[in-house]
Amino acid sequence: MQFDPPLIEAVLLQRYKRFLADVRLPDGTELTVHCPNPGAMMGLSDPGNRVWISDSQNPKRKLRYTLEMMEVASPGGGKAFVGINTMHPNKLAEAAIEADLIPALTGYGRLRREVKYGENSRIDILLEDDDRPPCYVEIKNVHLVRQPGLHEFPDSKTDRGAKHLGEMADMVRQGARAVMLYVIQREDGDAFALAQDIDPKYAQSFHDAMAAGVEAIAIRCKVSPQEIIACDPIPMIVEPQEPNQT
């Protein structure tokens, strides 16, 4: 996924009210931009971070510019580019699936987006083929790194995420296949784990879903101010936990 028109470099002044951020351009101009990320953005929102914004080129839009990317200190040393736009992972996942970059999700003849399922939910991607059960793919954006080399999810409590895991398990019980796909918009780690201390409920729901037959895959992206490309699956480190018996 290339950025066209090119992103504009700026400096973060503050991120607030979840969907707003103030930035300063190199010429000193200060702008309020849309922050397309409802999460905590743990470790990303420090004032002074270099950021990149996109221009919608729509002067009628309330906030013409969108926060797309940050450069942050990596726990392993050095700097890392981090994509923060939660609207991108679905596009990145679709491109990776169509390019056969995720071996576990190859061989399906059709791909549909935003298909209704469960209780008033929509699955991010539905893979279908005449000769096999449908595959429901739920996509989550990942950008948390708290220790060298380890990507984690979630960075805040997510009741909605736990609900999706339960609905995915229901699809498996009905004879379908279901896959949680964690799309990591940074590349300074080589493994993925659940942040169980941040949201124990989500972690329990994850283990219950895996026990029911839901699968999980994490893929890492190559990230730069010019483009973000989903590249390769990475190992998942999941601590043992008993499924909920209640």
BELDA-V829317 format. One record per residue. RES is the residue in one small letter. SS is DSSP state (A for helix, B for strand, O for the rest). Layout:
((RES	SS) (RES	SS))
This chain:
((m	O) (q	B) (f	O) (d	O) (p	O) (p	O) (l	O) (i	B) (e	B) (a	B) (v	B) (l	B) (l	B) (q	B) (r	B) (y	B) (k	O) (r	O) (f	O) (l	B) (a	B) (d	B) (v	B) (r	B) (l	B) (p	O) (d	O) (g	O) (t	O) (e	B) (l	B) (t	B) (v	B) (h	B) (c	B) (p	O) (n	O) (p	O) (g	O) (a	O) (m	O) (m	O) (g	O) (l	O) (s	O) (d	O) (p	O) (g	O) (n	O) (r	B) (v	B) (w	B) (i	B) (s	B) (d	B) (s	O) (q	O) (n	O) (p	O) (k	O) (r	O) (k	O) (l	O) (r	O) (y	B) (t	B) (l	B) (e	B) (m	B) (m	B) (e	B) (v	B) (a	B) (s	O) (p	O) (g	O) (g	O) (g	O) (k	B) (a	B) (f	B) (v	B) (g	B) (i	O) (n	O) (t	O) (m	O) (h	O) (p	A) (n	A) (k	A) (l	A) (a	A) (e	A) (a	A) (a	A) (i	A) (e	A) (a	O) (d	O) (l	O) (i	O) (p	A) (a	A) (l	A) (t	O) (g	O) (y	O) (g	O) (r	B) (l	B) (r	B) (r	B) (e	B) (v	B) (k	B) (y	B) (g	O) (e	O) (n	O) (s	B) (r	B) (i	B) (d	B) (i	B) (l	B) (l	B) (e	B) (d	B) (d	O) (d	O) (r	B) (p	B) (p	B) (c	B) (y	B) (v	B) (e	B) (i	B) (k	B) (n	B) (v	B) (h	O) (l	B) (v	B) (r	B) (q	B) (p	O) (g	B) (l	B) (h	B) (e	B) (f	B) (p	O) (d	O) (s	O) (k	O) (t	O) (d	A) (r	A) (g	A) (a	A) (k	A) (h	A) (l	A) (g	A) (e	A) (m	A) (a	A) (d	A) (m	A) (v	A) (r	A) (q	O) (g	O) (a	O) (r	B) (a	B) (v	B) (m	B) (l	B) (y	B) (v	B) (i	B) (q	O) (r	O) (e	O) (d	O) (g	B) (d	B) (a	B) (f	B) (a	B) (l	B) (a	O) (q	O) (d	O) (i	O) (d	O) (p	A) (k	A) (y	A) (a	A) (q	A) (s	A) (f	A) (h	A) (d	A) (a	A) (m	A) (a	A) (a	A) (g	O) (v	O) (e	B) (a	B) (i	B) (a	B) (i	B) (r	B) (c	B) (k	B) (v	B) (s	O) (p	O) (q	O) (e	B) (i	B) (i	B) (a	B) (c	B) (d	B) (p	B) (i	B) (p	B) (m	B) (i	B) (v	O) (e	O) (p	O) (q	O) (e	O) (p	O) (n	O) (q	O) (t	O))
